[in-house]
């Protein structure tokens, strides 16, 4: 059953990858047009392309590091992360399905045949909420616990935002995030699989939830310099400008706006910070060796070394502990 479930999802993903890419690129292009139209008075195509790809941004060492990191991750791990997430979620979902059906002595699914529109809609919303609260909790933990922060600093070390900065995530960090998703999201999916297994074939889990979430949260756009706001919709969806504040080096913005798609988690847990309209930010870390993160060795290897230092201190508690601020600087 688990193998068939994973196989169905992978088939759906491969069939929609081009559509997802096209929608993401279209979203980025429209966002660039909107940001340009609101910012520049005398408009021309030449000015538009200079606005979209500023020379000082595209030639920055951080942008070069983003490109190298993105290429090497795609080359070395093209099929690791998404299938890994599906395996974790599917395994927990299968265990949840088995546990509930065994405890209550019934044979799933409860609803035979294709799911109706209302069931599909509720399933989609609940899976989006499960993914989003799962990410929010993990993201807060990344900032709170030193071991996780050493990995997450890879993402925050970007000093300019160039779209693919969204993928400036250490592979181990990404894998751990996928494993964490297996808990909340896996249980949610397992409960739904008790109701209707046909949901996997018809709608969301492996395909549309990812596409829908990526389109709505505009992950590429929010890792650019386009200050896009959604107006009143900001109360529900975390707009790109609000996420850019999360990358700010200003101490007022530390540990704010953790959300992925929805903004109400931050409001609910007191971590929301609303930027001023068109407010500019300085991105990156304030660590003394922040430049070390602008190389492949700094992005791949240095976080693992620093994690080991934290572990070694725990193993050898008698050794004098160097304060985090004196060794590595502070963090946004």
C-alpha positions as CSV (number, residue, x, y, z in Angstrom):
1,X,0.0,0.0,0.0
2,X,2.8,2.4,0.9
3,X,4.7,1.7,-2.3
4,X,1.6,2.2,-4.4
5,X,0.8,5.5,-2.6
6,X,4.3,6.9,-3.2
7,X,4.3,5.7,-6.8
8,X,1.0,7.5,-7.5
9,X,2.3,10.8,-6.0
10,X,5.6,10.7,-7.9
11,X,3.7,10.1,-11.2
12,X,1.6,13.1,-10.5
13,X,4.6,15.3,-9.6
14,X,6.5,14.4,-12.8
15,X,3.4,15.2,-14.9
16,X,2.9,18.7,-13.5
17,X,6.5,20.0,-13.1
18,X,6.4,22.0,-16.3
19,X,3.1,23.6,-15.4
20,X,4.4,24.5,-11.9
21,X,7.5,26.1,-13.4
22,X,5.6,28.1,-15.9
23,X,3.2,29.4,-13.3
24,X,6.0,30.4,-11.0
25,X,7.9,32.2,-13.8
26,X,4.7,34.0,-14.8
27,X,4.1,35.1,-11.2
28,X,7.6,36.4,-11.0
29,X,7.3,38.4,-14.2
30,X,4.0,39.9,-13.2
31,X,5.4,40.8,-9.8
32,X,8.4,42.5,-11.4
33,X,6.1,44.6,-13.6
34,X,4.0,45.7,-10.7
35,X,7.0,46.6,-8.6
36,X,8.6,48.5,-11.5
37,X,5.3,50.4,-12.3
38,X,5.0,51.5,-8.7
39,X,8.6,52.5,-8.3
40,X,9.8,54.1,-11.5
41,X,8.3,57.3,-13.0
42,X,9.8,57.4,-16.5
43,X,9.3,53.9,-17.8
44,X,11.0,52.0,-20.6
45,X,11.9,48.4,-21.4
46,X,15.6,49.2,-20.8
47,X,14.8,50.7,-17.4
48,X,12.6,47.7,-16.6
49,X,15.4,45.2,-17.1
50,X,17.8,47.3,-15.2
51,X,15.2,47.5,-12.3
52,X,14.6,43.7,-12.4
53,X,18.3,42.8,-12.6
54,X,20.3,45.5,-10.9
55,X,24.0,45.4,-11.8
56,X,25.1,45.9,-8.2
57,X,22.9,42.9,-7.1
58,X,23.6,40.4,-9.9
59,X,27.4,41.0,-9.6
60,X,27.5,40.7,-5.8
61,X,29.5,37.8,-4.3
62,X,26.3,36.7,-2.5
63,X,24.5,36.4,-5.8
64,X,27.4,34.4,-7.3
65,X,27.3,32.1,-4.2
66,X,23.5,31.6,-4.7
67,X,24.0,30.5,-8.3
68,X,26.8,28.1,-7.5
69,X,24.9,26.7,-4.6
70,X,21.8,26.3,-6.6
71,X,23.6,24.5,-9.5
72,X,25.5,22.1,-7.3
73,X,22.4,21.2,-5.3
74,X,20.4,20.5,-8.4
75,X,23.3,18.5,-9.9
76,X,24.1,16.5,-6.7
77,X,20.6,16.0,-5.2
78,X,18.0,16.3,-8.0
79,X,15.6,13.7,-6.6
80,X,16.4,13.7,-2.9
81,X,14.4,16.3,-1.1
82,X,10.9,16.1,-2.6
83,X,10.8,12.3,-2.6
84,X,12.3,12.2,0.9
85,X,9.4,14.5,2.1
86,X,6.9,12.2,0.4
87,X,8.4,9.1,2.0
88,X,8.3,10.7,5.5
89,X,4.8,12.0,5.2
90,X,3.5,8.8,3.5
91,X,5.1,6.6,6.2
92,X,3.5,8.5,9.0
93,X,0.3,8.7,7.1
94,X,0.3,4.9,6.6
95,X,1.1,4.3,10.3
96,X,-1.8,6.7,11.3
97,X,-4.1,4.9,8.9
98,X,-3.2,1.5,10.2
99,X,-3.4,2.6,13.9
100,X,-6.9,4.1,13.6
101,X,-8.3,1.4,11.4
102,X,-6.9,-1.3,13.9
103,X,-8.1,0.5,17.0
104,X,-11.6,1.1,15.7
105,X,-11.9,-2.1,13.7
106,X,-13.0,-0.8,10.3
107,X,-11.8,-1.0,6.7
108,X,-10.8,2.3,5.1
109,X,-11.8,4.3,3.1
110,X,-15.1,5.3,4.6
111,X,-16.1,7.1,1.3
112,X,-15.9,4.8,-1.7
113,X,-15.3,6.2,-5.2
114,X,-14.2,9.7,-6.2
115,X,-14.4,12.5,-3.6
116,X,-16.9,15.2,-4.1
117,X,-16.0,18.9,-4.6
118,X,-16.7,19.9,-1.0
119,X,-14.5,17.0,0.3
120,X,-11.7,18.0,-2.0
121,X,-11.9,21.7,-0.9
122,X,-11.8,20.8,2.8
123,X,-9.0,18.4,2.2
124,X,-7.0,21.0,0.3
125,X,-7.5,23.6,3.0
126,X,-6.6,21.3,5.9
127,X,-3.4,20.0,4.1
128,X,-2.3,23.6,3.4
129,X,-2.9,24.5,7.1
130,X,-1.0,21.4,8.2
131,X,2.0,22.1,6.0
132,X,2.0,25.8,7.0
133,X,1.9,25.3,10.8
134,X,4.5,22.5,10.5
135,X,6.9,24.9,8.7
136,X,6.1,27.8,11.1
137,X,7.1,25.6,14.2
138,X,10.2,24.3,12.5
139,X,11.2,27.8,11.4
140,X,10.9,29.1,15.0
141,X,13.0,26.2,16.2
142,X,15.7,27.1,13.6
143,X,16.1,30.5,15.2
144,X,15.8,29.3,18.8
145,X,18.1,26.3,19.0
146,X,21.9,26.8,18.2
147,X,22.3,23.5,16.3
148,X,19.5,24.2,13.9
149,X,20.5,27.9,13.6
150,X,24.0,26.9,12.3
151,X,22.2,25.2,9.4
152,X,19.7,28.0,8.9
153,X,22.3,30.7,8.9
154,X,23.1,29.4,5.3
155,X,19.8,30.9,4.2
156,X,20.2,34.1,6.2
157,X,23.7,34.7,5.0
158,X,22.5,36.0,1.6
159,X,23.4,39.7,1.4
160,X,21.3,40.3,-1.7
161,X,18.1,38.6,-2.8
162,X,18.1,37.1,-6.3
163,X,15.1,34.8,-6.4
164,X,17.0,31.6,-6.2
165,X,18.0,32.7,-2.8
166,X,14.9,30.7,-1.8
167,X,17.0,27.6,-2.4
168,X,19.9,28.7,-0.3
169,X,19.1,26.1,2.2
170,X,21.6,23.5,3.5
171,X,20.7,20.0,2.4
172,X,20.7,18.6,5.9
173,X,18.4,21.4,7.0
174,X,16.1,20.7,4.1
175,X,16.1,17.0,4.9
176,X,15.4,17.6,8.6
177,X,12.5,19.9,7.6
178,X,11.0,17.2,5.4
179,X,11.3,14.7,8.3
180,X,9.5,17.2,10.6
181,X,6.8,17.6,8.0
182,X,6.1,13.9,8.3
183,X,4.8,14.4,11.8
184,X,2.0,17.0,11.5
185,X,1.4,16.6,7.8
186,X,1.7,12.8,7.9
187,X,-0.9,12.5,10.6
188,X,-3.3,14.8,8.8
189,X,-2.9,12.9,5.6
190,X,-3.3,9.6,7.4
191,X,-6.6,10.7,8.9
192,X,-7.8,11.8,5.4
193,X,-6.7,8.5,3.9
194,X,-9.2,6.9,6.2
195,X,-11.9,8.9,4.6
196,X,-11.0,8.7,0.9
197,X,-7.9,7.3,-0.7
198,X,-9.0,8.7,-4.0
199,X,-7.9,12.1,-2.8
200,X,-4.4,11.2,-3.7
201,X,-5.4,10.5,-7.3
202,X,-7.7,13.5,-7.7
203,X,-6.2,16.4,-6.0
204,X,-3.8,17.8,-3.7
205,X,-1.3,16.0,-1.6
206,X,1.7,15.3,-3.8
207,X,0.9,17.7,-6.6
208,X,-1.5,20.6,-6.2
209,X,-0.8,21.5,-2.6
210,X,2.9,22.1,-3.5
211,X,2.0,24.0,-6.6
212,X,-0.8,26.0,-4.9
213,X,1.4,26.8,-1.9
214,X,4.4,27.9,-4.0
215,X,2.2,30.1,-6.2
216,X,0.4,31.7,-3.3
217,X,3.5,32.3,-1.1
218,X,5.5,33.6,-4.1
219,X,8.7,32.1,-2.7
220,X,10.8,33.3,-5.7
221,X,9.4,36.8,-5.6
222,X,9.8,37.2,-1.8
223,X,13.5,36.5,-2.2
224,X,14.0,39.4,-4.5
225,X,14.1,43.2,-4.0
226,X,10.5,43.6,-5.2
227,X,8.5,45.1,-2.3
228,X,5.2,43.5,-3.1
229,X,2.3,43.9,-0.7
230,X,-1.2,42.3,-0.9
231,X,-3.0,45.1,0.9
232,X,-5.9,43.8,3.1
233,X,-5.0,40.2,2.1
234,X,-1.8,40.6,4.1
235,X,-3.9,39.6,7.1
236,X,-4.1,36.1,5.7
237,X,-1.2,35.7,3.2
238,X,2.3,36.6,4.1
239,X,3.3,39.0,1.3
240,X,6.9,39.2,-0.1
241,X,7.7,42.5,1.6
242,X,6.8,41.1,5.0
243,X,9.1,38.1,4.5
244,X,11.9,40.4,3.3
245,X,11.8,42.0,6.8
246,X,12.5,38.5,8.2
247,X,16.0,38.7,6.5
248,X,16.7,42.2,7.8
249,X,19.8,42.8,9.9
250,X,18.0,45.4,11.9
251,X,17.6,44.2,15.5
252,X,14.0,45.4,15.5
253,X,13.3,42.7,12.9
254,X,15.0,39.7,14.6
255,X,12.8,36.6,14.9
256,X,9.8,38.1,13.2
257,X,7.6,36.9,10.3
258,X,8.3,33.2,10.5
259,X,5.3,32.2,8.3
260,X,5.6,30.5,5.0
261,X,2.2,31.1,3.3
262,X,-0.2,32.3,6.0
263,X,0.5,35.4,8.1
264,X,-2.0,34.6,10.9
265,X,0.4,32.2,12.7
266,X,2.8,35.1,13.4
267,X,-0.1,37.3,14.6
268,X,-1.4,34.5,16.8
269,X,2.0,33.7,18.4
270,X,3.2,37.3,18.6
271,X,6.0,37.2,16.0
272,X,4.4,39.5,13.4
273,X,6.2,42.7,12.4
274,X,4.6,44.9,9.7
275,X,7.1,47.0,7.7
276,X,6.5,50.5,6.6
277,X,5.3,50.9,3.0
278,X,8.3,50.7,0.7
279,X,10.7,50.2,3.6
280,X,14.2,49.1,2.5
281,X,16.2,46.4,4.4
282,X,19.8,45.4,4.7
283,X,20.1,41.7,4.3
284,X,22.5,39.1,5.7
285,X,24.2,38.2,9.0
286,X,26.1,40.4,11.4
287,X,28.7,37.7,12.1
288,X,32.3,38.8,11.8
289,X,33.0,36.0,9.3
290,X,29.8,36.5,7.2
291,X,32.0,36.6,4.1
292,X,32.9,33.0,4.6
293,X,29.4,32.1,3.7
294,X,29.8,33.4,0.2
295,X,31.7,30.2,-1.0
296,X,30.6,26.6,-1.5
297,X,32.8,25.4,1.3
298,X,31.2,28.0,3.6
299,X,27.7,27.0,2.6
300,X,28.1,23.2,2.7
301,X,30.9,22.5,5.1
302,X,31.2,25.3,7.7
303,X,27.7,24.8,9.2
304,X,28.5,21.1,9.9
305,X,31.8,22.1,11.6
306,X,30.0,24.6,13.7
307,X,27.3,22.1,14.6
308,X,30.1,19.7,15.7
309,X,31.5,22.4,18.0
310,X,28.2,22.7,19.8
311,X,28.0,19.0,20.2
312,X,31.6,18.8,21.4
313,X,30.9,21.4,24.1
314,X,28.0,19.2,25.3
315,X,30.2,16.1,25.3
316,X,33.0,17.9,27.2
317,X,31.1,20.1,29.6
318,X,34.3,20.8,31.7
319,X,35.8,22.8,28.8
320,X,35.4,26.6,29.1
321,X,32.6,27.6,26.9
322,X,33.1,30.5,24.4
323,X,30.1,32.7,24.2
324,X,28.2,32.7,21.0
325,X,28.5,36.4,20.6
326,X,32.3,36.5,21.0
327,X,32.9,33.6,18.6
328,X,30.3,34.0,15.9
329,X,28.7,37.4,16.3
330,X,25.0,37.9,16.8
331,X,22.2,37.0,14.4
332,X,19.1,38.3,12.9
